[in-house]
């Protein structure tokens, strides 16, 4: 299981990225890649926009990949995303998914990951803040038609991905109809494709309702055998029952509430041989924090594999 960097902070002196996650420009890029490689990452996950989005070209994508490969950190997975059942954004998100498959084909990537979340449909339910009792876009509020439309588009994208040697992975994600193991499994059953699989992101399962719908242990056991990609992060959960709310602190992998000893054991038992795509921390000295996560995960993998 290779550890790759799905970084979620790219502020590296003197570049200030704010809340976005793009690759930083030079000269910061070389420093960022050198440090990430020295930490022990073996590749990167990049977003559709890192390649130019809808303006992406095969030449530009290969030029960027050559740059990354020179540091020993090739892009190995591309991130698409967006709801496929909301009329106002369905077409745009479908095009984004198909465009990501095109880039995967140009570069020979095996993974196109997509999260099916979207903006709120009903302002009376408030914004998509984690930790509430009701969540917009969730499987609880979804209709049969939502699942049918989503599965049809995923099946179409899966066929296209198969033609270029790639797979689509559906990320367990908050504010998404694939927000727990049951809804994700149901969606995969409806898609019924040899090229569409799960990404069992346990952090998003925890980072959704005030009380998790299921335990992380139950979810990883249910989805491990159906997974081809794996987003990994950790959080500390602070539940305030008097407010009906939970707040979350994103922390390095060894410091949160998700038991990655259990989760990695489940994935290894299911013969998972894909990527451990570490979602980096979002604050502070993220490179040092993420380095501690890599060391912890490598130690666990060595111990459990033995």
Secondary structure, DSSP 8 states (H G I E B T S, - for coil): -EEEEE-S---BTTB--TT------TTHHHHHHHHHHHHT---EEEEGGGGTGGG--HHHHHHHHHHHHHTT--EEEEE----SS-TTTHHHHHHHHHHHHHHHHHHT-SEEEE------S-GGG-S--TTBSS-TT-TTT--HHHHHHHHHHHHHHHHHHHHTT-EEEEE--TTSS--SHHHHHHHHHHH--TTEEEE--HHHHHTSBSS-SS-HHHHHHHHGGGEEEEEE-EEEEEEEGGGTEEEEEEE-GGGSSS-HHHHHHHHHHTT--SEEEEE--SSSSHHHHHHHHHHHHHHHHHHHH-
